[in-house]
């Protein structure tokens, strides 16, 4: 069993070793490996793409008009 006085030292040394190994692994990766690792910006990008798709569905691809509003105004103009 480790003496209570040495416990913080063992934790500190372990932390330094783990961080050193992590640095060595990151340094050994070339640029293509780094690009293939998942990043958080890709996780954020997907909801932005989904939102953009849902917005694009609201507008006409021909003239850019809002589809729901166009139907609403066409319906109201026929009633008058």
ZAVEXPA-675347 format. One line per 8 residues: number of its first residue (from 1); their letters; for each residue x, y, z of C-alpha. Coordinates in nm, 3 decimals, padded with zeros to 5 digits. Example, Ala and Ser with C-alpha at 12.3 -4.5 7.8 and 13.67 -1.06 7.14 Angstrom:
2
1> AS> 01.230:-00.450:00.780; 01.367:-00.106:00.714
***
This chain:
80
1> XXXXXXXX> 00.000:00.000:00.000; 00.122:00.349:-00.087; 00.186:00.585:00.199; -00.061:00.875:00.218; 00.220:01.125:00.168; 00.327:00.970:-00.162; -00.023:00.940:-00.309; -00.034:01.293:-00.465
9> XXXXXXXX> 00.313:01.237:-00.614; 00.207:00.907:-00.773; -00.105:01.072:-00.918; 00.101:01.361:-01.058; 00.362:01.132:-01.214; 00.087:00.915:-01.366; -00.078:01.223:-01.515; 00.249:01.341:-01.669
17> XXXXXXXX> 00.312:00.995:-01.819; -00.035:00.974:-01.970; -00.009:01.322:-02.120; 00.337:01.242:-02.259; 00.208:00.926:-02.426; -00.087:01.117:-02.570; 00.154:01.377:-02.713; 00.370:01.107:-02.868
25> XXXXXXXX> 00.068:00.943:-03.032; -00.059:01.277:-03.166; 00.287:01.366:-03.296; 00.325:01.035:-03.475; 00.000:01.083:-03.669; 00.045:01.238:-04.010; -00.191:01.500:-04.154; -00.419:01.247:-04.328
33> XXXXXXXX> -00.479:01.062:-04.002; -00.567:01.386:-03.826; -00.819:01.474:-04.096; -00.990:01.137:-04.068; -01.038:01.161:-03.691; -01.385:01.290:-03.597; -01.403:01.652:-03.489; -01.672:01.838:-03.300
41> XXXXXXXX> -01.733:02.080:-03.589; -01.869:01.788:-03.795; -02.114:01.712:-03.517; -02.232:02.074:-03.521; -02.236:02.093:-03.902; -02.499:01.822:-03.945; -02.780:02.008:-03.760; -02.696:02.319:-03.965
49> XXXXXXXX> -02.732:02.118:-04.285; -03.063:01.970:-04.168; -03.192:02.314:-04.078; -03.087:02.454:-04.414; -03.267:02.169:-04.592; -03.587:02.238:-04.400; -03.564:02.609:-04.485; -03.498:02.534:-04.852
57> XXXXXXXX> -03.816:02.325:-04.869; -04.022:02.633:-04.777; -03.916:02.832:-05.083; -03.976:02.781:-05.455; -03.671:02.677:-05.653; -03.804:02.862:-05.959; -03.862:03.213:-05.832; -03.765:03.200:-05.462
65> XXXXXXXX> -04.113:03.279:-05.332; -04.239:03.138:-05.003; -04.465:02.846:-05.096; -04.709:02.866:-04.802; -04.756:03.242:-04.829; -04.807:03.220:-05.205; -05.085:02.962:-05.159; -05.240:03.174:-04.884
73> XXXXXXXX> -05.249:03.490:-05.095; -05.373:03.305:-05.405; -05.656:03.158:-05.196; -05.752:03.498:-05.056; -05.745:03.667:-05.397; -05.991:03.408:-05.536; -06.240:03.477:-05.254; -06.255:03.852:-05.314
***
